[in-house]
Amino acid sequence: MLHHIYQPADNALFSIPISREDLAALMGTAKETASRLLSDFRDESLIRTQGSRITILDVQKLAKVSALYD
């Protein structure tokens, strides 16, 4: 959802600073669940995190995997 709203005009990697609390609120889940999902996505090389900044490395694959959690 955030990528769709704030996606870059060019093919640059999408990166956004967002706290785990804010991300969890957007997802409608607990902060711990959001952190666990981010960790899973990071382990699968779908995203990169640095502090509160999340960078999407593979948009299509992330969208496909994320649909499993709906």
C-alpha positions, 0 to 999 in steps of 0.5 A: 500500500505504501509503495503504491501511494509513494512509489518513485517516478523512476525505477529507483528502490522504494525506501520509507522511514516508518516506525514499527509502531506506525507500520503495525497500526497500518497493518492492524496488528501488534508491533511484535507481529510487524517486526517478525514479518519484517524479519521474515521479509529481510531473511528472504531478501525482499526488503532491507532495513536500517533503523526505521528505514525500510527499502523494498528490494523486490516489489513483485515478490513482496506483493506475492508473499504479502498476499499470503498474510491477508 
